[in-house]
Amino acid sequence: MAHSMAVTVDVFDGLRNLSVVQQREGNPIQVVTGPESVNLGAGDCFLLPPGRPYQAAWNSVGVSVTTLGFENLQRDAAWMVDYEKVDVDFTRPITPAAGRHWSETIGYVERVVSISPMLDEAPLARRELGWLVNSAVLACFPNSTLDKEPASYAGDTPQPLRRALEFIDEHAGEPISLNEIAVAARLSPRGLQAAFRRHLDTTPLSHLRSVRMQRAHRDLQNAESQAGSSVAAVAARWGFTHLGRFATDYRRRFGVYPRQTLRS
């Protein structure tokens, strides 16, 4: 936003969502909320929590405003720490370095959005950009998650591996790739492979195949042969195109052939 005149704004009910305001050029901005007041010069930023009344005054400024859905911030915080609710307040960044990190993060996101017209058709990419912004808020501004220990998975599985396992579980019925699993885990493909080997003694794609085999087993158990279900149809649904290999792997895992599960 660029504004070239003297203005005083009262927001009596506060904002609907959390916003981070960065002063980019022009004269200082004064923001008052309750007993707190802050004056911002070029490059400074501050966080406005939702539902907090405030007054702002300026005379000729250029600012960048980043608005975040608070529910999305809560969700991403739950992925990073075992914490159900994030509390934030009217505040500056933790340190000057944190303020610079915020500015660099938003600059990166702006550049990606400006050169990527296909983001409307790329939900995974949009989700990753949203996570990047939310994690920057939690890292750069004082909030109730900063003194919490990182969340763990069963058996203290590292958080990146947890993200990979949850992504596979949610998207096993879709044509996902190793790279997509790595993006969801926020690891490189090589790092993802190493994590699976170290903690699960398998590979990401082997685990994906195992999950799909379990889903095929479940579908065969629940299928009704009189409704036209077949082993071939169930196998194809879960990506097993070689029926002979599917039957062999199925018997090795469940002790019976697929057709026996279907008939029973």
C-alpha positions in Angstrom: 0.0 0.0 0.0 1.3 3.5 -0.9 -0.4 6.5 0.7 0.7 10.1 0.2 -1.4 12.1 2.7 -1.8 12.5 6.5 -4.2 9.9 7.9 -5.4 8.6 11.2 -7.2 5.3 11.3 -9.2 3.7 14.1 -10.0 0.0 13.9 -12.4 -0.5 16.8 -13.0 -4.2 16.5 -9.6 -5.2 15.3 -8.7 -7.2 12.3 -10.3 -10.5 11.4 -7.0 -12.2 10.8 -3.4 -11.8 11.9 -1.5 -9.2 9.9 2.2 -8.3 9.7 2.9 -4.8 8.6 6.3 -3.7 7.2 7.2 -0.1 6.7 9.1 0.1 3.4 9.5 3.8 2.7 8.3 7.3 3.7 7.7 8.8 7.1 7.4 6.9 10.4 4.1 5.2 11.3 2.7 5.3 14.8 0.5 2.4 16.0 -1.3 2.5 19.3 -3.2 -0.4 20.9 -4.3 -0.1 24.5 -1.4 1.2 26.6 1.2 0.1 23.9 2.6 2.4 21.2 5.2 1.8 18.6 6.8 4.1 16.0 8.1 2.4 12.8 10.7 3.6 10.4 11.7 2.2 7.0 12.4 -1.5 7.2 10.7 -2.0 10.6 7.7 -4.4 11.0 5.2 -5.4 13.6 2.5 -8.0 14.1 -1.1 -7.2 14.7 -3.1 -10.1 16.3 -6.7 -10.6 15.3 -9.5 -8.9 17.3 -7.2 -6.3 18.8 -8.5 -2.6 18.5 -5.8 -0.2 17.4 -5.1 3.3 16.0 -2.6 4.0 13.3 -1.3 7.4 12.0 1.0 8.2 9.2 1.9 10.9 6.6 3.1 9.6 3.2 4.2 6.0 3.5 4.7 2.8 1.6 4.0 -0.4 3.5 3.7 -4.1 2.9 0.8 -5.9 4.7 0.8 -9.7 4.9 -2.5 -11.2 6.2 -2.6 -14.8 7.4 -5.6 -17.0 8.3 -5.2 -17.6 12.0 -6.6 -21.1 11.8 -3.9 -22.0 9.2 -1.3 -20.7 11.6 -2.7 -22.8 14.4 -2.6 -25.9 12.2 1.0 -25.4 11.1 2.1 -24.7 14.7 0.5 -28.0 15.7 2.7 -29.7 13.1 5.9 -28.3 14.6 5.2 -28.5 18.3 2.8 -30.4 20.6 0.7 -27.3 21.2 -3.0 -26.8 20.6 -3.3 -23.0 20.7 -0.9 -20.3 19.5 -1.0 -17.0 21.5 0.4 -13.9 19.8 0.3 -10.3 20.8 1.0 -6.9 19.3 4.7 -7.1 18.9 7.9 -6.4 17.0 10.2 -9.2 15.8 12.3 -11.1 18.4 15.6 -9.5 17.2 16.7 -7.3 14.3 17.9 -10.4 12.6 14.5 -12.0 12.9 13.0 -8.9 11.3 15.4 -9.2 8.4 14.5 -12.9 8.0 10.8 -12.0 7.9 11.5 -9.4 5.2 13.6 -11.8 3.1 10.9 -14.5 3.4 8.1 -12.3 2.2 10.3 -11.0 -0.6 10.9 -14.5 -1.8 7.2 -15.4 -1.7 6.3 -12.2 -3.6 8.8 -13.1 -6.3 7.5 -16.7 -6.6 3.9 -15.5 -6.9 4.7 -12.8 -9.4 6.5 -15.3 -11.8 4.2 -18.3 -11.3 0.8 -17.8 -12.9 0.0 -21.5 -12.6 -0.2 -21.4 -8.8 -4.0 -21.6 -9.0 -3.6 -25.1 -10.4 -0.8 -26.1 -8.0 -2.3 -26.7 -4.6 0.8 -28.4 -3.3 3.0 -25.4 -4.2 0.5 -23.0 -2.6 0.4 -25.0 0.5 4.2 -25.0 0.8 4.3 -21.2 0.4 1.7 -20.8 3.1 3.7 -23.1 5.4 6.8 -21.0 4.7 5.0 -17.8 5.7 3.4 -19.3 8.8 6.7 -20.8 10.0 8.4 -17.4 9.6 5.8 -15.8 11.8 6.3 -18.4 14.5 10.1 -18.1 14.2 10.4 -14.3 14.0 7.7 -12.9 16.4 7.2 -13.6 20.1 4.5 -16.3 20.6 3.6 -19.1 22.9 5.2 -21.9 20.9 8.8 -20.6 21.2 9.6 -22.5 24.4 7.9 -25.7 23.3 9.8 -28.8 22.4 9.4 -30.0 18.8 6.5 -32.5 18.3 7.4 -36.1 18.1 5.9 -39.1 16.4 5.5 -42.6 17.8 8.9 -43.9 18.8 10.4 -40.4 18.6 10.3 -40.5 14.8 11.7 -37.1 13.5 9.2 -34.5 12.5 10.1 -34.6 8.8 9.5 -38.3 8.7 6.2 -37.8 10.4 5.2 -35.4 7.7 6.2 -37.9 5.0 4.2 -40.7 6.7 1.1 -38.6 7.1 1.3 -37.4 3.5 1.6 -41.0 2.2 -1.3 -42.1 4.3 -3.5 -39.2 3.1 -2.5 -39.5 -0.6 -1.9 -43.2 -1.2 -4.7 -43.3 -3.7 -3.2 -40.6 -5.8 -0.3 -40.8 -8.3 2.3 -39.2 -5.9 6.0 -39.3 -6.5 9.1 -39.4 -4.4 9.7 -35.7 -5.0 6.2 -34.9 -3.8 6.7 -36.9 -0.6 10.0 -35.1 -0.1 8.4 -31.7 -0.5 5.7 -32.6 2.0 8.5 -33.7 4.4 10.5 -30.6 3.7 13.5 -32.7 2.9 15.6 -33.4 -0.2 14.7 -36.7 -2.0 18.1 -38.0 -0.8 17.5 -36.9 2.8 14.1 -38.5 2.7 15.5 -41.8 1.5 18.1 -41.7 4.3 15.5 -40.9 7.0 13.3 -43.9 5.9 16.4 -46.2 5.9 17.6 -45.0 9.2 14.3 -45.1 11.2 12.1 -47.6 9.3 14.6 -49.8 7.4 12.7 -49.3 4.1 12.3 -46.7 1.3 9.6 -44.1 0.8 8.2 -45.9 -2.3 8.3 -49.3 -0.6 6.3 -47.9 2.3 3.9 -46.3 -0.2 3.5 -49.7 -1.9 2.9 -51.3 1.5 0.2 -48.8 2.4 -1.5 -49.4 -1.0 -1.3 -53.2 -0.4 -3.0 -52.8 2.9 -5.8 -50.7 1.3 -6.2 -53.3 -1.4 -6.6 -56.0 1.3 -9.2 -53.9 3.1 -11.2 -53.4 -0.1 -11.1 -57.1 -0.9 -12.3 -57.9 2.6 -15.2 -55.4 2.2 -16.0 -56.2 -1.5 -19.2 -58.0 -2.5 -18.6 -60.4 -5.4 -22.2 -60.3 -6.5 -21.8 -56.5 -7.0 -19.2 -57.2 -9.7 -16.0 -56.6 -7.7 -12.9 -58.4 -8.9 -9.3 -58.9 -7.8 -8.2 -57.1 -11.0 -10.4 -54.1 -10.3 -9.1 -53.7 -6.7 -5.5 -54.2 -7.8 -5.8 -51.6 -10.5 -7.5 -49.2 -8.1 -4.3 -49.3 -5.9 -1.8 -49.2 -8.8 -0.9 -52.9 -9.1 -0.9 -53.6 -12.8 0.8 -56.9 -12.8 -1.7 -59.4 -11.3 0.7 -62.3 -10.9 3.2 -60.2 -8.9 0.3 -58.6 -7.0 -1.0 -62.1 -6.0 2.5 -63.3 -5.0 3.2 -60.2 -2.8 -0.3 -60.3 -1.4 0.1 -64.0 -0.3 3.5 -63.3 1.2 2.0 -60.6 3.3 -1.4 -61.9 4.3 -0.9 -65.7 3.9 -3.7 -66.2 1.3 -4.2 -65.2 -2.3 -6.4 -62.2 -3.2 -9.1 -64.3 -4.6 -9.4 -66.2 -1.3 -10.0 -62.9 0.6 -12.6 -61.8 -2.0 -14.5 -65.1 -1.7 -14.5 -65.1 2.0 
